[in-house]
Amino acid sequence: QAKYLAQIILVGAQVVGRAFMRALRQEFAASQAAADARGRAERPQSAAASRIIGISLQEAQQILNVSKLNPEEIQKNYDHLFKVNDKSVGGSFYLQSKVVRAKERLDEELRIQAKGDKEKGRKAET
């Protein structure tokens, strides 16, 4: 009796384990496909900035809670979040560093956009 019960439990665990691994592989493949699609959708300079800074534009916007690339709003939210997450007031250095990285990414995106606007202005003149 106990032998059969142990075999049933073992087989059941193997089936569940295989199903879990299959679901994990599918989720990983879907995640990779979504990341590849996002990378293709971004402009080349923007995608390069995401790789260098290690944070996507969307993630940076979420961290700093901004929907549009407005320098004043970015700076205001950055100052607030940096101050709130200061370790001296019980904040988290990890969160503070995320805020700094998000600001760096958004500043880089603003710089890329300004450069692109300047190049478009030169092309319109010719």
TAPECOR-V974924 format. One record per residue. N is the residue number from 0. RES is the residue in three letters. PHI is phi in whole degrees, -180 to 180 (999 if undefined). Layout:
N;RES;PHI
N;RES;PHI
This chain:
0;GLN;999
1;ALA;-64
2;LYS;-62
3;TYR;-68
4;LEU;-62
5;ALA;-65
6;GLN;-65
7;ILE;-63
8;ILE;-63
9;LEU;-64
10;VAL;-64
11;GLY;-61
12;ALA;-65
13;GLN;-65
14;VAL;-64
15;VAL;-64
16;GLY;-62
17;ARG;-65
18;ALA;-64
19;PHE;-63
20;MET;-64
21;ARG;-64
22;ALA;-64
23;LEU;-64
24;ARG;-63
25;GLN;-64
26;GLU;-66
27;PHE;-64
28;ALA;-64
29;ALA;-65
30;SER;-64
31;GLN;-63
32;ALA;-63
33;ALA;-66
34;ALA;-65
35;ASP;-64
36;ALA;-65
37;ARG;-63
38;GLY;-63
39;ARG;-71
40;ALA;-74
41;GLU;-74
42;ARG;-66
43;PRO;-57
44;GLN;-67
45;SER;-66
46;ALA;-64
47;ALA;-64
48;ALA;-63
49;SER;-62
50;ARG;-68
51;ILE;-68
52;ILE;-78
53;GLY;87
54;ILE;-145
55;SER;-79
56;LEU;-62
57;GLN;-62
58;GLU;-64
59;ALA;-63
60;GLN;-65
61;GLN;-67
62;ILE;-61
63;LEU;-89
64;ASN;56
65;VAL;-126
66;SER;-98
67;LYS;-118
68;LEU;-83
69;ASN;-106
70;PRO;-55
71;GLU;-67
72;GLU;-67
73;ILE;-60
74;GLN;-63
75;LYS;-62
76;ASN;-66
77;TYR;-62
78;ASP;-58
79;HIS;-63
80;LEU;-66
81;PHE;-65
82;LYS;-68
83;VAL;-64
84;ASN;-95
85;ASP;-65
86;LYS;-63
87;SER;-67
88;VAL;-109
89;GLY;87
90;GLY;-81
91;SER;-116
92;PHE;-62
93;TYR;-61
94;LEU;-65
95;GLN;-63
96;SER;-69
97;LYS;-63
98;VAL;-63
99;VAL;-64
100;ARG;-63
101;ALA;-63
102;LYS;-64
103;GLU;-59
104;ARG;-66
105;LEU;-69
106;ASP;-62
107;GLU;-65
108;GLU;-65
109;LEU;-62
110;ARG;-65
111;ILE;-63
112;GLN;-65
113;ALA;-63
114;LYS;-64
115;GLY;-65
116;ASP;-65
117;LYS;-65
118;GLU;-66
119;LYS;-65
120;GLY;-65
121;ARG;-67
122;LYS;-66
123;ALA;-68
124;GLU;-70
125;THR;-82
